[in-house]
Amino acid sequence: MFKQPRPLLLSLFYNFVLTPVIAWFLVQGMAGSPELALGFYLVMLIPGSSMAIAYTGMAGGSLELATVAQAAGFLVAPLMLPLFILKTSVTRSHLHDQAASGVSEAARWPRGCV
């Protein structure tokens, strides 16, 4: 397994490079609030559930690799997620400023539009 690290490295690349880029482009296309963007980032950037291991088994893939990739993703995510959030347009200070104003984005829209 560790003699050939390519599959594990590809998994980490997909989870922590490719997926964040796709998430960023999708958020740029959304016309939502910063809270919605932050929620979307959290859903997209946290590695998938352990069902991925079961799906790998059903597809005849390597359960050992799927298990190690899942564990590696869960170990790397707490380190990478804050970096992704800091590098995006959804910043803590922006959310704090909006919360301090006491008016949410949805409250600024006319009734019936939300």
Phi and psi restraints in degrees (range 20) as a CNS / XPLOR table:
assign (resid 1 and name C) (resid 2 and name N)
       (resid 2 and name CA) (resid 2 and name C) 1.0 -83.4 20.0 2
assign (resid 2 and name N) (resid 2 and name CA)
       (resid 2 and name C) (resid 3 and name N) 1.0 -8.1 20.0 2
assign (resid 2 and name C) (resid 3 and name N)
       (resid 3 and name CA) (resid 3 and name C) 1.0 -73.5 20.0 2
assign (resid 3 and name N) (resid 3 and name CA)
       (resid 3 and name C) (resid 4 and name N) 1.0 -26.0 20.0 2
assign (resid 3 and name C) (resid 4 and name N)
       (resid 4 and name CA) (resid 4 and name C) 1.0 -125.3 20.0 2
assign (resid 4 and name N) (resid 4 and name CA)
       (resid 4 and name C) (resid 5 and name N) 1.0 85.7 20.0 2
assign (resid 4 and name C) (resid 5 and name N)
       (resid 5 and name CA) (resid 5 and name C) 1.0 -79.0 20.0 2
assign (resid 5 and name N) (resid 5 and name CA)
       (resid 5 and name C) (resid 6 and name N) 1.0 -2.5 20.0 2
assign (resid 5 and name C) (resid 6 and name N)
       (resid 6 and name CA) (resid 6 and name C) 1.0 -55.8 20.0 2
assign (resid 6 and name N) (resid 6 and name CA)
       (resid 6 and name C) (resid 7 and name N) 1.0 -47.6 20.0 2
assign (resid 6 and name C) (resid 7 and name N)
       (resid 7 and name CA) (resid 7 and name C) 1.0 -61.2 20.0 2
assign (resid 7 and name N) (resid 7 and name CA)
       (resid 7 and name C) (resid 8 and name N) 1.0 -39.8 20.0 2
assign (resid 7 and name C) (resid 8 and name N)
       (resid 8 and name CA) (resid 8 and name C) 1.0 -66.6 20.0 2
assign (resid 8 and name N) (resid 8 and name CA)
       (resid 8 and name C) (resid 9 and name N) 1.0 -42.8 20.0 2
assign (resid 8 and name C) (resid 9 and name N)
       (resid 9 and name CA) (resid 9 and name C) 1.0 -64.4 20.0 2
assign (resid 9 and name N) (resid 9 and name CA)
       (resid 9 and name C) (resid 10 and name N) 1.0 -37.5 20.0 2
assign (resid 9 and name C) (resid 10 and name N)
       (resid 10 and name CA) (resid 10 and name C) 1.0 -63.5 20.0 2
assign (resid 10 and name N) (resid 10 and name CA)
       (resid 10 and name C) (resid 11 and name N) 1.0 -41.8 20.0 2
assign (resid 10 and name C) (resid 11 and name N)
       (resid 11 and name CA) (resid 11 and name C) 1.0 -60.8 20.0 2
assign (resid 11 and name N) (resid 11 and name CA)
       (resid 11 and name C) (resid 12 and name N) 1.0 -46.0 20.0 2
assign (resid 11 and name C) (resid 12 and name N)
       (resid 12 and name CA) (resid 12 and name C) 1.0 -65.3 20.0 2
assign (resid 12 and name N) (resid 12 and name CA)
       (resid 12 and name C) (resid 13 and name N) 1.0 -36.9 20.0 2
assign (resid 12 and name C) (resid 13 and name N)
       (resid 13 and name CA) (resid 13 and name C) 1.0 -62.0 20.0 2
assign (resid 13 and name N) (resid 13 and name CA)
       (resid 13 and name C) (resid 14 and name N) 1.0 -46.8 20.0 2
assign (resid 13 and name C) (resid 14 and name N)
       (resid 14 and name CA) (resid 14 and name C) 1.0 -62.5 20.0 2
assign (resid 14 and name N) (resid 14 and name CA)
       (resid 14 and name C) (resid 15 and name N) 1.0 -43.0 20.0 2
assign (resid 14 and name C) (resid 15 and name N)
       (resid 15 and name CA) (resid 15 and name C) 1.0 -73.2 20.0 2
assign (resid 15 and name N) (resid 15 and name CA)
       (resid 15 and name C) (resid 16 and name N) 1.0 -35.5 20.0 2
assign (resid 15 and name C) (resid 16 and name N)
       (resid 16 and name CA) (resid 16 and name C) 1.0 -117.6 20.0 2
assign (resid 16 and name N) (resid 16 and name CA)
       (resid 16 and name C) (resid 17 and name N) 1.0 2.0 20.0 2
assign (resid 16 and name C) (resid 17 and name N)
       (resid 17 and name CA) (resid 17 and name C) 1.0 -125.2 20.0 2
assign (resid 17 and name N) (resid 17 and name CA)
       (resid 17 and name C) (resid 18 and name N) 1.0 -58.5 20.0 2
assign (resid 17 and name C) (resid 18 and name N)
       (resid 18 and name CA) (resid 18 and name C) 1.0 -68.0 20.0 2
assign (resid 18 and name N) (resid 18 and name CA)
       (resid 18 and name C) (resid 19 and name N) 1.0 -48.5 20.0 2
assign (resid 18 and name C) (resid 19 and name N)
       (resid 19 and name CA) (resid 19 and name C) 1.0 -61.5 20.0 2
assign (resid 19 and name N) (resid 19 and name CA)
       (resid 19 and name C) (resid 20 and name N) 1.0 -43.4 20.0 2
assign (resid 19 and name C) (resid 20 and name N)
       (resid 20 and name CA) (resid 20 and name C) 1.0 -61.6 20.0 2
assign (resid 20 and name N) (resid 20 and name CA)
       (resid 20 and name C) (resid 21 and name N) 1.0 -36.3 20.0 2
assign (resid 20 and name C) (resid 21 and name N)
       (resid 21 and name CA) (resid 21 and name C) 1.0 -64.8 20.0 2
assign (resid 21 and name N) (resid 21 and name CA)
       (resid 21 and name C) (resid 22 and name N) 1.0 -45.0 20.0 2
assign (resid 21 and name C) (resid 22 and name N)
       (resid 22 and name CA) (resid 22 and name C) 1.0 -62.4 20.0 2
assign (resid 22 and name N) (resid 22 and name CA)
       (resid 22 and name C) (resid 23 and name N) 1.0 -43.6 20.0 2
assign (resid 22 and name C) (resid 23 and name N)
       (resid 23 and name CA) (resid 23 and name C) 1.0 -61.1 20.0 2
assign (resid 23 and name N) (resid 23 and name CA)
       (resid 23 and name C) (resid 24 and name N) 1.0 -41.8 20.0 2
assign (resid 23 and name C) (resid 24 and name N)
       (resid 24 and name CA) (resid 24 and name C) 1.0 -61.3 20.0 2
assign (resid 24 and name N) (resid 24 and name CA)
       (resid 24 and name C) (resid 25 and name N) 1.0 -45.8 20.0 2
assign (resid 24 and name C) (resid 25 and name N)
       (resid 25 and name CA) (resid 25 and name C) 1.0 -63.4 20.0 2
assign (resid 25 and name N) (resid 25 and name CA)
       (resid 25 and name C) (resid 26 and name N) 1.0 -39.9 20.0 2
assign (resid 25 and name C) (resid 26 and name N)
       (resid 26 and name CA) (resid 26 and name C) 1.0 -65.4 20.0 2
assign (resid 26 and name N) (resid 26 and name CA)
       (resid 26 and name C) (resid 27 and name N) 1.0 -40.6 20.0 2
assign (resid 26 and name C) (resid 27 and name N)
       (resid 27 and name CA) (resid 27 and name C) 1.0 -66.0 20.0 2
assign (resid 27 and name N) (resid 27 and name CA)
       (resid 27 and name C) (resid 28 and name N) 1.0 -36.3 20.0 2
assign (resid 27 and name C) (resid 28 and name N)
       (resid 28 and name CA) (resid 28 and name C) 1.0 -63.1 20.0 2
assign (resid 28 and name N) (resid 28 and name CA)
       (resid 28 and name C) (resid 29 and name N) 1.0 -30.1 20.0 2
assign (resid 28 and name C) (resid 29 and name N)
       (resid 29 and name CA) (resid 29 and name C) 1.0 -81.8 20.0 2
assign (resid 29 and name N) (resid 29 and name CA)
       (resid 29 and name C) (resid 30 and name N) 1.0 -12.5 20.0 2
assign (resid 29 and name C) (resid 30 and name N)
       (resid 30 and name CA) (resid 30 and name C) 1.0 -84.2 20.0 2
assign (resid 30 and name N) (resid 30 and name CA)
       (resid 30 and name C) (resid 31 and name N) 1.0 145.5 20.0 2
assign (resid 30 and name C) (resid 31 and name N)
       (resid 31 and name CA) (resid 31 and name C) 1.0 -109.4 20.0 2
assign (resid 31 and name N) (resid 31 and name CA)
       (resid 31 and name C) (resid 32 and name N) 1.0 54.8 20.0 2
assign (resid 31 and name C) (resid 32 and name N)
       (resid 32 and name CA) (resid 32 and name C) 1.0 -113.5 20.0 2
assign (resid 32 and name N) (resid 32 and name CA)
       (resid 32 and name C) (resid 33 and name N) 1.0 -177.5 20.0 2
assign (resid 32 and name C) (resid 33 and name N)
       (resid 33 and name CA) (resid 33 and name C) 1.0 -78.3 20.0 2
assign (resid 33 and name N) (resid 33 and name CA)
       (resid 33 and name C) (resid 34 and name N) 1.0 164.6 20.0 2
assign (resid 33 and name C) (resid 34 and name N)
       (resid 34 and name CA) (resid 34 and name C) 1.0 -61.3 20.0 2
assign (resid 34 and name N) (resid 34 and name CA)
       (resid 34 and name C) (resid 35 and name N) 1.0 -32.0 20.0 2
assign (resid 34 and name C) (resid 35 and name N)
       (resid 35 and name CA) (resid 35 and name C) 1.0 -64.9 20.0 2
assign (resid 35 and name N) (resid 35 and name CA)
       (resid 35 and name C) (resid 36 and name N) 1.0 -40.2 20.0 2
assign (resid 35 and name C) (resid 36 and name N)
       (resid 36 and name CA) (resid 36 and name C) 1.0 -65.1 20.0 2
assign (resid 36 and name N) (resid 36 and name CA)
       (resid 36 and name C) (resid 37 and name N) 1.0 -41.9 20.0 2
assign (resid 36 and name C) (resid 37 and name N)
       (resid 37 and name CA) (resid 37 and name C) 1.0 -63.1 20.0 2
assign (resid 37 and name N) (resid 37 and name CA)
       (resid 37 and name C) (resid 38 and name N) 1.0 -43.5 20.0 2
assign (resid 37 and name C) (resid 38 and name N)
       (resid 38 and name CA) (resid 38 and name C) 1.0 -62.1 20.0 2
assign (resid 38 and name N) (resid 38 and name CA)
       (resid 38 and name C) (resid 39 and name N) 1.0 -44.3 20.0 2
assign (resid 38 and name C) (resid 39 and name N)
       (resid 39 and name CA) (resid 39 and name C) 1.0 -61.1 20.0 2
assign (resid 39 and name N) (resid 39 and name CA)
       (resid 39 and name C) (resid 40 and name N) 1.0 -40.6 20.0 2
assign (resid 39 and name C) (resid 40 and name N)
       (resid 40 and name CA) (resid 40 and name C) 1.0 -64.3 20.0 2
assign (resid 40 and name N) (resid 40 and name CA)
       (resid 40 and name C) (resid 41 and name N) 1.0 -43.7 20.0 2
assign (resid 40 and name C) (resid 41 and name N)
       (resid 41 and name CA) (resid 41 and name C) 1.0 -59.2 20.0 2
assign (resid 41 and name N) (resid 41 and name CA)
       (resid 41 and name C) (resid 42 and name N) 1.0 -44.2 20.0 2
assign (resid 41 and name C) (resid 42 and name N)
       (resid 42 and name CA) (resid 42 and name C) 1.0 -61.4 20.0 2
assign (resid 42 and name N) (resid 42 and name CA)
       (resid 42 and name C) (resid 43 and name N) 1.0 -42.3 20.0 2
assign (resid 42 and name C) (resid 43 and name N)
       (resid 43 and name CA) (resid 43 and name C) 1.0 -66.6 20.0 2
assign (resid 43 and name N) (resid 43 and name CA)
       (resid 43 and name C) (resid 44 and name N) 1.0 -42.0 20.0 2
assign (resid 43 and name C) (resid 44 and name N)
       (resid 44 and name CA) (resid 44 and name C) 1.0 -75.8 20.0 2
assign (resid 44 and name N) (resid 44 and name CA)
       (resid 44 and name C) (resid 45 and name N) 1.0 -33.0 20.0 2
assign (resid 44 and name C) (resid 45 and name N)
       (resid 45 and name CA) (resid 45 and name C) 1.0 -93.7 20.0 2
assign (resid 45 and name N) (resid 45 and name CA)
       (resid 45 and name C) (resid 46 and name N) 1.0 -15.8 20.0 2
assign (resid 45 and name C) (resid 46 and name N)
       (resid 46 and name CA) (resid 46 and name C) 1.0 -86.3 20.0 2
assign (resid 46 and name N) (resid 46 and name CA)
       (resid 46 and name C) (resid 47 and name N) 1.0 127.6 20.0 2
assign (resid 46 and name C) (resid 47 and name N)
       (resid 47 and name CA) (resid 47 and name C) 1.0 -55.3 20.0 2
assign (resid 47 and name N) (resid 47 and name CA)
       (resid 47 and name C) (resid 48 and name N) 1.0 154.4 20.0 2
assign (resid 47 and name C) (resid 48 and name N)
       (resid 48 and name CA) (resid 48 and name C) 1.0 -60.7 20.0 2
assign (resid 48 and name N) (resid 48 and name CA)
       (resid 48 and name C) (resid 49 and name N) 1.0 174.7 20.0 2
assign (resid 48 and name C) (resid 49 and name N)
       (resid 49 and name CA) (resid 49 and name C) 1.0 -74.1 20.0 2
assign (resid 49 and name N) (resid 49 and name CA)
       (resid 49 and name C) (resid 50 and name N) 1.0 173.1 20.0 2
assign (resid 49 and name C) (resid 50 and name N)
       (resid 50 and name CA) (resid 50 and name C) 1.0 -70.7 20.0 2
assign (resid 50 and name N) (resid 50 and name CA)
       (resid 50 and name C) (resid 51 and name N) 1.0 -6.6 20.0 2
assign (resid 50 and name C) (resid 51 and name N)
       (resid 51 and name CA) (resid 51 and name C) 1.0 -64.0 20.0 2
assign (resid 51 and name N) (resid 51 and name CA)
       (resid 51 and name C) (resid 52 and name N) 1.0 -20.5 20.0 2
assign (resid 51 and name C) (resid 52 and name N)
       (resid 52 and name CA) (resid 52 and name C) 1.0 -59.3 20.0 2
assign (resid 52 and name N) (resid 52 and name CA)
       (resid 52 and name C) (resid 53 and name N) 1.0 -34.1 20.0 2
assign (resid 52 and name C) (resid 53 and name N)
       (resid 53 and name CA) (resid 53 and name C) 1.0 -67.0 20.0 2
assign (resid 53 and name N) (resid 53 and name CA)
       (resid 53 and name C) (resid 54 and name N) 1.0 -42.6 20.0 2
assign (resid 53 and name C) (resid 54 and name N)
       (resid 54 and name CA) (resid 54 and name C) 1.0 -64.8 20.0 2
assign (resid 54 and name N) (resid 54 and name CA)
       (resid 54 and name C) (resid 55 and name N) 1.0 -41.8 20.0 2
assign (resid 54 and name C) (resid 55 and name N)
       (resid 55 and name CA) (resid 55 and name C) 1.0 -63.9 20.0 2
assign (resid 55 and name N) (resid 55 and name CA)
       (resid 55 and name C) (resid 56 and name N) 1.0 -36.8 20.0 2
assign (resid 55 and name C) (resid 56 and name N)
       (resid 56 and name CA) (resid 56 and name C) 1.0 -62.8 20.0 2
assign (resid 56 and name N) (resid 56 and name CA)
       (resid 56 and name C) (resid 57 and name N) 1.0 -42.9 20.0 2
assign (resid 56 and name C) (resid 57 and name N)
       (resid 57 and name CA) (resid 57 and name C) 1.0 -63.4 20.0 2
assign (resid 57 and name N) (resid 57 and name CA)
       (resid 57 and name C) (resid 58 and name N) 1.0 -42.0 20.0 2
assign (resid 57 and name C) (resid 58 and name N)
       (resid 58 and name CA) (resid 58 and name C) 1.0 -65.1 20.0 2
assign (resid 58 and name N) (resid 58 and name CA)
       (resid 58 and name C) (resid 59 and name N) 1.0 -30.4 20.0 2
assign (resid 58 and name C) (resid 59 and name N)
       (resid 59 and name CA) (resid 59 and name C) 1.0 -86.9 20.0 2
assign (resid 59 and name N) (resid 59 and name CA)
       (resid 59 and name C) (resid 60 and name N) 1.0 -2.1 20.0 2
assign (resid 59 and name C) (resid 60 and name N)
       (resid 60 and name CA) (resid 60 and name C) 1.0 82.8 20.0 2
assign (resid 60 and name N) (resid 60 and name CA)
       (resid 60 and name C) (resid 61 and name N) 1.0 19.5 20.0 2
assign (resid 60 and name C) (resid 61 and name N)
       (resid 61 and name CA) (resid 61 and name C) 1.0 -85.5 20.0 2
assign (resid 61 and name N) (resid 61 and name CA)
       (resid 61 and name C) (resid 62 and name N) 1.0 -177.1 20.0 2
assign (resid 61 and name C) (resid 62 and name N)
       (resid 62 and name CA) (resid 62 and name C) 1.0 -81.1 20.0 2
assign (resid 62 and name N) (resid 62 and name CA)
       (resid 62 and name C) (resid 63 and name N) 1.0 111.2 20.0 2
assign (resid 62 and name C) (resid 63 and name N)
       (resid 63 and name CA) (resid 63 and name C) 1.0 -67.5 20.0 2
assign (resid 63 and name N) (resid 63 and name CA)
       (resid 63 and name C) (resid 64 and name N) 1.0 -33.8 20.0 2
assign (resid 63 and name C) (resid 64 and name N)
       (resid 64 and name CA) (resid 64 and name C) 1.0 -62.4 20.0 2
assign (resid 64 and name N) (resid 64 and name CA)
       (resid 64 and name C) (resid 65 and name N) 1.0 -47.4 20.0 2
assign (resid 64 and name C) (resid 65 and name N)
       (resid 65 and name CA) (resid 65 and name C) 1.0 -64.5 20.0 2
assign (resid 65 and name N) (resid 65 and name CA)
       (resid 65 and name C) (resid 66 and name N) 1.0 -42.9 20.0 2
assign (resid 65 and name C) (resid 66 and name N)
       (resid 66 and name CA) (resid 66 and name C) 1.0 -62.1 20.0 2
assign (resid 66 and name N) (resid 66 and name CA)
       (resid 66 and name C) (resid 67 and name N) 1.0 -39.7 20.0 2
assign (resid 66 and name C) (resid 67 and name N)
       (resid 67 and name CA) (resid 67 and name C) 1.0 -68.1 20.0 2
assign (resid 67 and name N) (resid 67 and name CA)
       (resid 67 and name C) (resid 68 and name N) 1.0 -44.7 20.0 2
assign (resid 67 and name C) (resid 68 and name N)
       (resid 68 and name CA) (resid 68 and name C) 1.0 -66.0 20.0 2
assign (resid 68 and name N) (resid 68 and name CA)
       (resid 68 and name C) (resid 69 and name N) 1.0 -41.1 20.0 2
assign (resid 68 and name C) (resid 69 and name N)
       (resid 69 and name CA) (resid 69 and name C) 1.0 -63.3 20.0 2
assign (resid 69 and name N) (resid 69 and name CA)
       (resid 69 and name C) (resid 70 and name N) 1.0 -40.3 20.0 2
assign (resid 69 and name C) (resid 70 and name N)
       (resid 70 and name CA) (resid 70 and name C) 1.0 -64.7 20.0 2
assign (resid 70 and name N) (resid 70 and name CA)
       (resid 70 and name C) (resid 71 and name N) 1.0 -45.7 20.0 2
assign (resid 70 and name C) (resid 71 and name N)
       (resid 71 and name CA) (resid 71 and name C) 1.0 -63.8 20.0 2
assign (resid 71 and name N) (resid 71 and name CA)
       (resid 71 and name C) (resid 72 and name N) 1.0 -42.9 20.0 2
assign (resid 71 and name C) (resid 72 and name N)
       (resid 72 and name CA) (resid 72 and name C) 1.0 -62.1 20.0 2
assign (resid 72 and name N) (resid 72 and name CA)
       (resid 72 and name C) (resid 73 and name N) 1.0 -41.2 20.0 2
assign (resid 72 and name C) (resid 73 and name N)
       (resid 73 and name CA) (resid 73 and name C) 1.0 -62.0 20.0 2
assign (resid 73 and name N) (resid 73 and name CA)
       (resid 73 and name C) (resid 74 and name N) 1.0 -41.4 20.0 2
assign (resid 73 and name C) (resid 74 and name N)
       (resid 74 and name CA) (resid 74 and name C) 1.0 -68.7 20.0 2
assign (resid 74 and name N) (resid 74 and name CA)
       (resid 74 and name C) (resid 75 and name N) 1.0 -27.6 20.0 2
assign (resid 74 and name C) (resid 75 and name N)
       (resid 75 and name CA) (resid 75 and name C) 1.0 -79.5 20.0 2
assign (resid 75 and name N) (resid 75 and name CA)
       (resid 75 and name C) (resid 76 and name N) 1.0 -34.0 20.0 2
assign (resid 75 and name C) (resid 76 and name N)
       (resid 76 and name CA) (resid 76 and name C) 1.0 -82.2 20.0 2
assign (resid 76 and name N) (resid 76 and name CA)
       (resid 76 and name C) (resid 77 and name N) 1.0 -32.0 20.0 2
assign (resid 76 and name C) (resid 77 and name N)
       (resid 77 and name CA) (resid 77 and name C) 1.0 -55.3 20.0 2
assign (resid 77 and name N) (resid 77 and name CA)
       (resid 77 and name C) (resid 78 and name N) 1.0 -46.2 20.0 2
assign (resid 77 and name C) (resid 78 and name N)
       (resid 78 and name CA) (resid 78 and name C) 1.0 -63.8 20.0 2
assign (resid 78 and name N) (resid 78 and name CA)
       (resid 78 and name C) (resid 79 and name N) 1.0 -21.8 20.0 2
assign (resid 78 and name C) (resid 79 and name N)
       (resid 79 and name CA) (resid 79 and name C) 1.0 -84.4 20.0 2
assign (resid 79 and name N) (resid 79 and name CA)
       (resid 79 and name C) (resid 80 and name N) 1.0 -37.8 20.0 2
assign (resid 79 and name C) (resid 80 and name N)
       (resid 80 and name CA) (resid 80 and name C) 1.0 -85.4 20.0 2
assign (resid 80 and name N) (resid 80 and name CA)
       (resid 80 and name C) (resid 81 and name N) 1.0 -34.6 20.0 2
assign (resid 80 and name C) (resid 81 and name N)
       (resid 81 and name CA) (resid 81 and name C) 1.0 -56.2 20.0 2
assign (resid 81 and name N) (resid 81 and name CA)
       (resid 81 and name C) (resid 82 and name N) 1.0 -47.3 20.0 2
assign (resid 81 and name C) (resid 82 and name N)
       (resid 82 and name CA) (resid 82 and name C) 1.0 -61.2 20.0 2
assign (resid 82 and name N) (resid 82 and name CA)
       (resid 82 and name C) (resid 83 and name N) 1.0 -35.3 20.0 2
assign (resid 82 and name C) (resid 83 and name N)
       (resid 83 and name CA) (resid 83 and name C) 1.0 -64.5 20.0 2
assign (resid 83 and name N) (resid 83 and name CA)
       (resid 83 and name C) (resid 84 and name N) 1.0 -42.1 20.0 2
assign (resid 83 and name C) (resid 84 and name N)
       (resid 84 and name CA) (resid 84 and name C) 1.0 -62.9 20.0 2
assign (resid 84 and name N) (resid 84 and name CA)
       (resid 84 and name C) (resid 85 and name N) 1.0 -43.2 20.0 2
assign (resid 84 and name C) (resid 85 and name N)
       (resid 85 and name CA) (resid 85 and name C) 1.0 -65.1 20.0 2
assign (resid 85 and name N) (resid 85 and name CA)
       (resid 85 and name C) (resid 86 and name N) 1.0 -41.0 20.0 2
assign (resid 85 and name C) (resid 86 and name N)
       (resid 86 and name CA) (resid 86 and name C) 1.0 -66.4 20.0 2
assign (resid 86 and name N) (resid 86 and name CA)
       (resid 86 and name C) (resid 87 and name N) 1.0 -32.6 20.0 2
assign (resid 86 and name C) (resid 87 and name N)
       (resid 87 and name CA) (resid 87 and name C) 1.0 -83.3 20.0 2
assign (resid 87 and name N) (resid 87 and name CA)
       (resid 87 and name C) (resid 88 and name N) 1.0 -8.2 20.0 2
assign (resid 87 and name C) (resid 88 and name N)
       (resid 88 and name CA) (resid 88 and name C) 1.0 -97.3 20.0 2
assign (resid 88 and name N) (resid 88 and name CA)
       (resid 88 and name C) (resid 89 and name N) 1.0 178.0 20.0 2
assign (resid 88 and name C) (resid 89 and name N)
       (resid 89 and name CA) (resid 89 and name C) 1.0 -75.7 20.0 2
assign (resid 89 and name N) (resid 89 and name CA)
       (resid 89 and name C) (resid 90 and name N) 1.0 -11.3 20.0 2
assign (resid 89 and name C) (resid 90 and name N)
       (resid 90 and name CA) (resid 90 and name C) 1.0 -88.8 20.0 2
assign (resid 90 and name N) (resid 90 and name CA)
       (resid 90 and name C) (resid 91 and name N) 1.0 98.9 20.0 2
assign (resid 90 and name C) (resid 91 and name N)
       (resid 91 and name CA) (resid 91 and name C) 1.0 -109.2 20.0 2
assign (resid 91 and name N) (resid 91 and name CA)
       (resid 91 and name C) (resid 92 and name N) 1.0 156.7 20.0 2
assign (resid 91 and name C) (resid 92 and name N)
       (resid 92 and name CA) (resid 92 and name C) 1.0 -62.6 20.0 2
assign (resid 92 and name N) (resid 92 and name CA)
       (resid 92 and name C) (resid 93 and name N) 1.0 -39.0 20.0 2
assign (resid 92 and name C) (resid 93 and name N)
       (resid 93 and name CA) (resid 93 and name C) 1.0 -66.1 20.0 2
assign (resid 93 and name N) (resid 93 and name CA)
       (resid 93 and name C) (resid 94 and name N) 1.0 -36.9 20.0 2
assign (resid 93 and name C) (resid 94 and name N)
       (resid 94 and name CA) (resid 94 and name C) 1.0 -65.1 20.0 2
assign (resid 94 and name N) (resid 94 and name CA)
       (resid 94 and name C) (resid 95 and name N) 1.0 -44.0 20.0 2
assign (resid 94 and name C) (resid 95 and name N)
       (resid 95 and name CA) (resid 95 and name C) 1.0 -65.1 20.0 2
assign (resid 95 and name N) (resid 95 and name CA)
       (resid 95 and name C) (resid 96 and name N) 1.0 -38.2 20.0 2
assign (resid 95 and name C) (resid 96 and name N)
       (resid 96 and name CA) (resid 96 and name C) 1.0 -65.9 20.0 2
assign (resid 96 and name N) (resid 96 and name CA)
       (resid 96 and name C) (resid 97 and name N) 1.0 -43.1 20.0 2
assign (resid 96 and name C) (resid 97 and name N)
       (resid 97 and name CA) (resid 97 and name C) 1.0 -61.2 20.0 2
assign (resid 97 and name N) (resid 97 and name CA)
       (resid 97 and name C) (resid 98 and name N) 1.0 -41.0 20.0 2
assign (resid 97 and name C) (resid 98 and name N)
       (resid 98 and name CA) (resid 98 and name C) 1.0 -68.4 20.0 2
assign (resid 98 and name N) (resid 98 and name CA)
       (resid 98 and name C) (resid 99 and name N) 1.0 -40.6 20.0 2
assign (resid 98 and name C) (resid 99 and name N)
       (resid 99 and name CA) (resid 99 and name C) 1.0 -67.2 20.0 2
assign (resid 99 and name N) (resid 99 and name CA)
       (resid 99 and name C) (resid 100 and name N) 1.0 -35.5 20.0 2
assign (resid 99 and name C) (resid 100 and name N)
       (resid 100 and name CA) (resid 100 and name C) 1.0 -67.7 20.0 2
assign (resid 100 and name N) (resid 100 and name CA)
       (resid 100 and name C) (resid 101 and name N) 1.0 -28.8 20.0 2
assign (resid 100 and name C) (resid 101 and name N)
       (resid 101 and name CA) (resid 101 and name C) 1.0 -71.3 20.0 2
assign (resid 101 and name N) (resid 101 and name CA)
       (resid 101 and name C) (resid 102 and name N) 1.0 -18.7 20.0 2
assign (resid 101 and name C) (resid 102 and name N)
       (resid 102 and name CA) (resid 102 and name C) 1.0 80.0 20.0 2
assign (resid 102 and name N) (resid 102 and name CA)
       (resid 102 and name C) (resid 103 and name N) 1.0 0.6 20.0 2
assign (resid 102 and name C) (resid 103 and name N)
       (resid 103 and name CA) (resid 103 and name C) 1.0 -120.6 20.0 2
assign (resid 103 and name N) (resid 103 and name CA)
       (resid 103 and name C) (resid 104 and name N) 1.0 121.0 20.0 2
assign (resid 103 and name C) (resid 104 and name N)
       (resid 104 and name CA) (resid 104 and name C) 1.0 -81.5 20.0 2
assign (resid 104 and name N) (resid 104 and name CA)
       (resid 104 and name C) (resid 105 and name N) 1.0 165.0 20.0 2
assign (resid 104 and name C) (resid 105 and name N)
       (resid 105 and name CA) (resid 105 and name C) 1.0 -59.9 20.0 2
assign (resid 105 and name N) (resid 105 and name CA)
       (resid 105 and name C) (resid 106 and name N) 1.0 -40.9 20.0 2
assign (resid 105 and name C) (resid 106 and name N)
       (resid 106 and name CA) (resid 106 and name C) 1.0 -64.9 20.0 2
assign (resid 106 and name N) (resid 106 and name CA)
       (resid 106 and name C) (resid 107 and name N) 1.0 -32.4 20.0 2
assign (resid 106 and name C) (resid 107 and name N)
       (resid 107 and name CA) (resid 107 and name C) 1.0 -70.0 20.0 2
assign (resid 107 and name N) (resid 107 and name CA)
       (resid 107 and name C) (resid 108 and name N) 1.0 -18.8 20.0 2
assign (resid 107 and name C) (resid 108 and name N)
       (resid 108 and name CA) (resid 108 and name C) 1.0 -83.3 20.0 2
assign (resid 108 and name N) (resid 108 and name CA)
       (resid 108 and name C) (resid 109 and name N) 1.0 -15.0 20.0 2
assign (resid 108 and name C) (resid 109 and name N)
       (resid 109 and name CA) (resid 109 and name C) 1.0 -82.5 20.0 2
assign (resid 109 and name N) (resid 109 and name CA)
       (resid 109 and name C) (resid 110 and name N) 1.0 151.1 20.0 2
assign (resid 109 and name C) (resid 110 and name N)
       (resid 110 and name CA) (resid 110 and name C) 1.0 -62.7 20.0 2
assign (resid 110 and name N) (resid 110 and name CA)
       (resid 110 and name C) (resid 111 and name N) 1.0 153.1 20.0 2
assign (resid 110 and name C) (resid 111 and name N)
       (resid 111 and name CA) (resid 111 and name C) 1.0 -60.1 20.0 2
assign (resid 111 and name N) (resid 111 and name CA)
       (resid 111 and name C) (resid 112 and name N) 1.0 142.7 20.0 2
assign (resid 111 and name C) (resid 112 and name N)
       (resid 112 and name CA) (resid 112 and name C) 1.0 88.3 20.0 2
assign (resid 112 and name N) (resid 112 and name CA)
       (resid 112 and name C) (resid 113 and name N) 1.0 -7.4 20.0 2
assign (resid 112 and name C) (resid 113 and name N)
       (resid 113 and name CA) (resid 113 and name C) 1.0 -93.5 20.0 2
assign (resid 113 and name N) (resid 113 and name CA)
       (resid 113 and name C) (resid 114 and name N) 1.0 -14.3 20.0 2
